[in-house]
Amino acid sequence: MQSTPTIEVDSDIEKQLLEKEHVLLRVRQSRIGPGGSAVTPVSIYITNMRVIYRKPIWVGLKSEIIDVNYQDIADIRLRRGIIHTDIFLKSRFHTDEIAVKGTNTHIAEKANAFIQQGIRGEHPGQVMHRQPQRTPNYNYYNYSQDERQSEDIESKMDPVDKLTKLADLKEKGILTNEEFQRLKIKLLEKI
């Protein structure tokens, strides 16, 4: 039986974790090498619910923390170098790109896979914030009573009457010839 390694989590990040949230992977900027930061390396924590970015400032006495839900991630890019890989994360709502430069290539690829799984909603215990489902008659009930009645009358109209009405709209200049032809074809397909 193989035990899972414990992931080191900074105390300020641990305080931010939700009740059923757990860290899947920590990606840390290299302290040495190209793109590295010897004193204050940047980290991202990939959890089952979101990605948390931590940037230490003032020699680690303070830190900037940004969390991004998976459904708010617009793009993830990896820039592979000879020794290290840089990770760039673009959020739909943050103007700045989240960047972790000088990371281990293997860990960066693993992070990319975890984030892609999170975007697809495949992490266990992940809560997706989806738009409410619309009922089949959703649009019908958002119209006024007069609009609904005219819609009901039009749906009960004979196809020949509808075609005549379309021709009248074309003659009045409300419909262009292309619109008239397209609607006429649609109407004739329904017959």
SERO-4910 file (N, C-alpha, C, O; in steps of 0.05 Angstrom, whole numbers):
BEGIN
 pado doro    nc1    nc2    nc3   cac1   cac2   cac3    cc1    cc2    cc3    oc1    oc2    oc3
  Met    A     17    -24      0      0      0      0     18     25      0     36     27     17
  Gln    A     12     43    -19     29     67    -22     15     90     -7     -9     95    -12
  Ser    A     30    104      9     18    127     23     21    152      6     41    155     -9
  Thr    A      2    170      8      3    195     -7     21    215      8     18    217     33
  Pro    A     39    229     -6     56    248      7     40    272     18     20    280      6
  Thr    A     49    283     40     36    306     52     45    331     37     69    334     32
  Ile    A     26    348     30     33    373     16     36    395     36     19    400     52
  Glu    A     59    409     35     65    431     53     48    455     45     49    464     22
  Val    A     32    465     64     14    487     59     22    510     78     23    506    102
  Asp    A     26    534     68     32    557     85      8    563    103    -15    557     95
  Ser    A     13    574    126     -8    578    146    -29    598    137    -53    594    142
  Asp    A    -21    619    122    -42    638    112    -60    625     91    -83    634     88
  Ile    A    -50    606     76    -66    591     57    -84    572     71   -108    568     64
  Glu    A    -74    558     91    -89    539    106   -114    552    119   -135    539    120
  Lys    A   -112    577    127   -134    591    139   -156    597    118   -179    600    125
  Gln    A   -148    599     93   -167    605     71   -182    581     61   -203    584     47
  Leu    A   -173    557     67   -186    533     56   -214    529     67   -218    534     91
  Leu    A   -232    522     51   -259    516     59   -261    489     73   -241    474     73
  Glu    A   -284    483     85   -287    459    101   -280    433     85   -265    417     96
  Lys    A   -291    430     61   -286    405     46   -265    409     24   -264    393      5
  Glu    A   -249    429     27   -229    435      7   -202    423     16   -195    425     39
  His    A   -188    411     -3   -161    401      3   -142    407    -20   -150    408    -43
  Val    A   -117    411    -13    -97    417    -33    -88    392    -48    -81    372    -35
  Leu    A    -89    393    -74    -81    371    -91    -52    373    -99    -37    353   -101
  Leu    A    -42    398   -103    -15    402   -112     -6    431   -105    -22    450   -106
  Arg    A     19    433    -97     31    459    -93     53    462   -113     70    445   -116
  Val    A     53    484   -128     73    490   -148     88    515   -138     76    536   -133
  Arg    A    114    513   -135    130    534   -124    151    543   -144    163    527   -157
  Gln    A    155    569   -145    176    581   -162    203    572   -151    207    570   -127
  Ser    A    221    567   -169    248    558   -162    263    581   -148    259    604   -154
  Arg    A    279    574   -128    295    594   -115    321    601   -130    332    623   -128
  Ile    A    330    582   -147    353    587   -164    346    582   -193    326    569   -199
  Gly    A    363    591   -210    359    585   -239    343    607   -252    334    626   -239
  Pro    A    339    605   -278    325    625   -294    296    628   -284    281    608   -281
  Gly    A    287    652   -279    260    657   -271    255    653   -241    233    658   -232
  Gly    A    275    644   -227    272    638   -198    273    663   -181    281    685   -190
  Ser    A    265    660   -156    266    682   -137    279    671   -111    267    654    -98
  Ala    A    302    680   -104    317    669    -82    304    675    -55    304    658    -37
  Val    A    292    698    -52    282    707    -26    252    701    -23    243    691     -2
  Thr    A    236    708    -43    207    706    -41    195    691    -65    184    704    -82
  Pro    A    197    665    -65    186    649    -87    155    649    -87    143    646    -66
  Val    A    144    652   -110    114    652   -114    105    623   -114    119    605   -122
  Ser    A     80    618   -104     68    591   -104     40    592   -114     26    612   -111
  Ile    A     31    570   -126      2    566   -130     -6    540   -117      9    520   -118
  Tyr    A    -29    541   -105    -41    517    -92    -65    508   -109    -83    524   -112
  Ile    A    -64    484   -119    -86    474   -134   -103    457   -116    -93    436   -106
  Thr    A   -127    465   -111   -145    450    -93   -167    437   -109   -168    439   -134
  Asn    A   -184    422    -96   -206    409   -110   -228    429   -118   -247    422   -132
  Met    A   -226    455   -108   -247    475   -114   -237    499   -129   -253    513   -143
  Arg    A   -211    505   -128   -201    530   -140   -170    529   -141   -158    510   -132
  Val    A   -159    551   -152   -130    555   -153   -124    579   -136   -136    600   -139
  Ile    A   -105    576   -117    -98    598    -99    -69    606   -105    -51    590   -104
  Tyr    A    -65    632   -111    -39    643   -118    -29    658    -93    -43    674    -82
  Arg    A     -4    653    -86      8    667    -63     35    679    -71     53    665    -80
  Lys    A     37    705    -68     61    720    -75     71    734    -50     60    754    -41
  Pro    A     93    724    -38    104    737    -14    117    764    -21    129    766    -42
  Ile    A    113    783     -4    126    809     -7    139    818     19    132    807     40
  Trp    A    156    837     18    171    846     41    186    823     54    182    818     78
  Val    A    202    809     39    218    787     49    200    766     63    209    754     82
  Gly    A    176    762     53    159    742     64    142    750     88    127    734     99
  Leu    A    145    775     97    129    784    120    100    788    113     83    785    130
  Lys    A     95    795     89     67    799     79     64    781     54     84    772     43
  Ser    A     40    778     45     36    763     20     10    772      7     -9    780     19
  Glu    A     11    771    -20    -13    776    -36    -25    749    -43    -11    732    -53
  Ile    A    -51    747    -38    -65    721    -44    -88    727    -63   -104    744    -58
  Ile    A    -88    711    -84   -110    713   -104   -121    685   -108   -106    667   -113
  Asp    A   -148    683   -105   -159    656   -111   -177    658   -135   -192    678   -139
  Val    A   -176    638   -152   -191    637   -177   -207    611   -178   -195    590   -177
  Asn    A   -233    613   -181   -249    589   -185   -244    578   -213   -237    592   -231
  Tyr    A   -247    552   -215   -241    539   -241   -257    550   -264   -247    553   -286
  Gln    A   -283    555   -259   -300    565   -281   -293    593   -289   -302    603   -310
  Asp    A   -276    607   -273   -267    634   -281   -240    634   -295   -230    656   -303
  Ile    A   -229    611   -300   -203    610   -314   -208    610   -344   -222    593   -355
  Ala    A   -196    630   -357   -199    633   -385   -178    618   -401   -183    607   -423
  Asp    A   -154    616   -390   -132    605   -405   -109    596   -386   -104    610   -366
  Ile    A    -96    575   -393    -72    566   -379    -51    560   -400    -55    545   -419
  Arg    A    -27    572   -396     -5    568   -415     19    558   -400     25    566   -377
  Leu    A     34    541   -413     60    532   -403     81    541   -423     79    536   -447
  Arg    A    103    553   -413    125    561   -430    149    545   -421    161    550   -400
  Arg    A    156    525   -437    177    506   -429    205    518   -437    209    527   -460
  Gly    A    223    516   -419    250    524   -424    268    500   -423    258    477   -422
  Ile    A    294    504   -424    313    482   -423    312    468   -396    313    444   -394
  Ile    A    312    485   -375    313    474   -348    286    475   -334    278    456   -321
  His    A    273    498   -336    248    502   -321    225    508   -340    228    513   -364
  Thr    A    201    508   -328    176    515   -343    162    538   -328    161    538   -304
  Asp    A    151    557   -343    135    578   -332    106    572   -336     98    563   -357
  Ile    A     90    578   -316     61    574   -317     47    602   -317     53    619   -301
  Phe    A     29    606   -336     14    630   -338    -16    623   -337    -26    607   -352
  Leu    A    -30    636   -319    -59    631   -315    -74    657   -320    -69    677   -306
  Lys    A    -93    657   -338   -109    681   -344   -137    677   -334   -150    657   -341
  Ser    A   -146    695   -317   -173    694   -306   -191    712   -322   -182    732   -334
  Arg    A   -216    706   -322   -236    723   -337   -239    750   -324   -246    770   -337
  Phe    A   -235    752   -297   -242    776   -283   -218    792   -272   -221    815   -264
  His    A   -194    780   -272   -170    794   -263   -156    805   -287   -154    791   -308
  Thr    A   -146    830   -285   -132    842   -308   -104    830   -312    -95    827   -334
  Asp    A    -92    824   -289    -64    813   -291    -65    783   -295    -83    769   -287
  Glu    A    -44    773   -307    -40    745   -311    -25    734   -287     -6    747   -277
  Ile    A    -34    712   -277    -20    699   -254      4    683   -267      0    667   -284
  Ala    A     28    688   -257     51    676   -268     68    663   -246     74    676   -226
  Val    A     76    638   -251     95    625   -233    118    616   -252    116    597   -267
  Lys    A    140    631   -249    163    626   -267    184    608   -254    187    608   -229
  Gly    A    197    593   -270    219    576   -260    210    553   -244    221    548   -222
  Thr    A    190    538   -253    181    514   -238    191    489   -251    200    489   -274
  Asn    A    190    468   -237    198    441   -247    179    434   -269    155    436   -266
  Thr    A    190    425   -292    174    418   -315    154    396   -310    131    399   -318
  His    A    162    376   -296    143    354   -289    120    364   -272     97    356   -277
  Ile    A    126    380   -252    105    390   -234     87    410   -250     63    410   -245
  Ala    A     98    426   -268     82    444   -284     62    429   -301     39    438   -304
  Glu    A     71    407   -313     53    391   -330     31    378   -313      8    376   -322
  Lys    A     38    370   -289     19    358   -270     -2    380   -262    -26    374   -260
  Ala    A      8    404   -257     -9    426   -250    -29    433   -273    -52    437   -268
  Asn    A    -19    432   -297    -36    437   -320    -58    416   -322    -81    423   -327
  Ala    A    -51    391   -317    -71    370   -318    -92    373   -296   -116    370   -301
  Phe    A    -83    380   -272   -102    384   -250   -121    408   -255   -145    406   -250
  Ile    A   -110    429   -266   -126    453   -272   -146    446   -294   -170    455   -292
  Gln    A   -138    432   -315   -156    424   -336   -179    407   -325   -202    410   -333
  Gln    A   -172    388   -307   -193    372   -294   -212    389   -278   -236    384   -278
  Gly    A   -201    409   -264   -218    427   -248   -237    443   -266   -260    447   -259
  Ile    A   -227    452   -289   -244    467   -308   -267    449   -317   -290    459   -321
  Arg    A   -262    424   -322   -282    405   -331   -300    395   -308   -320    381   -313
  Gly    A   -293    402   -283   -309    394   -260   -305    365   -251   -324    353   -242
  Glu    A   -281    355   -255   -275    327   -250   -263    321   -222   -258    297   -216
  His    A   -258    341   -206   -246    336   -180   -267    326   -160   -289    336   -160
  Pro    A   -260    306   -144   -280    297   -124   -286    319   -104   -269    333    -94
  Gly    A   -312    322    -98   -321    343    -79   -322    371    -91   -326    390    -76
  Gln    A   -317    373   -117   -316    400   -129   -345    410   -132   -363    396   -141
  Val    A   -348    435   -125   -374    448   -127   -373    466   -152   -357    485   -153
  Met    A   -391    461   -171   -392    477   -195   -414    498   -192   -436    491   -183
  His    A   -408    523   -199   -428    544   -197   -440    547   -225   -429    561   -242
  Arg    A   -462    534   -231   -474    534   -257   -498    553   -258   -509    560   -237
  Gln    A   -505    562   -282   -528    578   -286   -553    561   -281   -553    537   -288
  Pro    A   -574    572   -270   -598    556   -266   -610    547   -292   -609    562   -312
  Gln    A   -621    523   -293   -633    513   -317   -659    527   -323   -675    533   -305
  Arg    A   -663    533   -348   -688    546   -356   -709    525   -362   -704    503   -372
  Thr    A   -734    532   -355   -756    514   -361   -763    516   -390   -756    536   -403
  Pro    A   -777    497   -402   -784    498   -430   -800    523   -437   -797    533   -460
  Asn    A   -817    533   -419   -833    556   -425   -822    582   -413   -837    601   -409
  Tyr    A   -796    583   -408   -783    605   -396   -789    631   -411   -798    651   -399
  Asn    A   -784    632   -437   -787    656   -452   -817    664   -454   -823    688   -453
  Tyr    A   -834    645   -455   -863    650   -456   -873    667   -433   -888    686   -437
  Tyr    A   -863    661   -409   -873    675   -385   -859    702   -381   -868    717   -363
  Asn    A   -838    708   -396   -825    734   -393   -838    755   -411   -830    778   -409
  Tyr    A   -857    748   -428   -870    767   -445   -895    778   -431   -905    765   -412
  Ser    A   -905    801   -440   -930    811   -430   -953    794   -440   -949    778   -458
  Gln    A   -977    798   -429  -1000    782   -437  -1007    786   -466  -1014    767   -480
  Asp    A  -1005    811   -476  -1011    817   -504   -991    803   -523   -999    792   -543
  Glu    A   -966    804   -515   -946    790   -532   -950    760   -532   -947    747   -553
  Arg    A   -958    748   -509   -964    720   -508   -988    713   -526   -987    692   -540
  Gln    A  -1008    729   -525  -1032    724   -541  -1026    725   -571  -1035    708   -586
  Ser    A  -1010    745   -579  -1003    747   -607   -985    723   -615   -987    714   -638
  Glu    A   -968    714   -597   -951    691   -603   -969    666   -606   -964    650   -624
  Asp    A   -989    663   -589  -1007    640   -591  -1023    641   -616  -1027    621   -629
  Ile    A  -1032    665   -624  -1048    668   -649  -1030    660   -673  -1039    646   -691
  Glu    A  -1005    670   -673   -987    664   -695   -981    635   -697   -979    624   -719
  Ser    A   -979    621   -675   -973    592   -676   -997    577   -686   -993    555   -696
  Lys    A  -1021    587   -683  -1045    574   -692  -1052    582   -721  -1070    570   -733
  Met    A  -1038    601   -732  -1043    611   -759  -1037    589   -780  -1019    573   -776
  Asp    A  -1052    590   -801  -1047    572   -824  -1021    581   -838  -1015    605   -839
  Pro    A  -1004    562   -847   -979    569   -860   -982    587   -884   -965    604   -889
  Val    A  -1004    585   -899  -1009    603   -921  -1013    631   -911  -1004    650   -924
  Asp    A  -1028    634   -889  -1032    661   -877  -1006    673   -868  -1001    697   -871
  Lys    A   -989    656   -856   -963    666   -847   -946    675   -871   -932    696   -869
  Leu    A   -947    660   -893   -932    668   -917   -942    694   -928   -926    711   -937
  Thr    A   -968    698   -927   -980    723   -936   -971    746   -919   -965    768   -929
  Lys    A   -970    741   -893   -961    762   -874   -932    769   -879   -925    793   -878
  Leu    A   -915    749   -884   -887    754   -891   -884    771   -916   -868    789   -917
  Ala    A   -901    765   -936   -900    780   -961   -908    809   -957   -896    827   -969
  Asp    A   -928    813   -940   -936    841   -933   -913    856   -919   -908    879   -925
  Leu    A   -899    842   -901   -877    855   -887   -854    862   -906   -841    882   -903
  Lys    A   -850    845   -926   -830    850   -946   -837    874   -963   -821    891   -969
  Glu    A   -863    876   -971   -872    898   -988   -870    925   -972   -865    946   -984
  Lys    A   -875    924   -946   -874    949   -930   -845    957   -925   -840    979   -914
  Gly    A   -826    940   -932   -797    946   -927   -787    938   -900   -764    945   -893
  Ile    A   -803    924   -884   -795    915   -858   -775    892   -860   -756    891   -845
  Leu    A   -780    874   -879   -762    852   -884   -748    856   -910   -759    866   -930
  Thr    A   -722    849   -911   -707    850   -936   -714    825   -952   -727    807   -942
  Asn    A   -707    825   -978   -712    802   -995   -699    777   -984   -711    755   -985
  Glu    A   -674    780   -974   -659    757   -963   -674    746   -939   -676    721   -936
  Glu    A   -682    763   -920   -697    754   -896   -723    740   -904   -730    720   -893
  Phe    A   -737    752   -924   -762    740   -933   -757    712   -943   -772    693   -937
  Gln    A   -737    709   -961   -731    683   -972   -724    662   -951   -733    639   -952
  Arg    A   -707    671   -931   -699    652   -910   -723    644   -893   -726    620   -887
  Leu    A   -740    663   -886   -764    656   -870   -784    639   -885   -797    622   -874
  Lys    A   -786    645   -911   -804    629   -928   -795    600   -930   -812    582   -928
  Ile    A   -769    596   -933   -758    569   -934   -763    554   -908   -771    531   -908
  Lys    A   -758    568   -885   -764    556   -859   -793    548   -856   -799    527   -846
  Leu    A   -810    566   -864   -839    561   -862   -848    537   -880   -864    521   -871
  Leu    A   -837    536   -903   -844    514   -921   -833    487   -912   -845    466   -917
  Glu    A   -811    488   -897   -800    463   -886   -818    452   -864   -819    427   -860
  Lys    A   -832    469   -850   -850    460   -829   -876    447   -839   -889    433   -824
  Ile    A   -882    452   -864   -907    442   -875   -904    412   -882   -923    400   -892
***
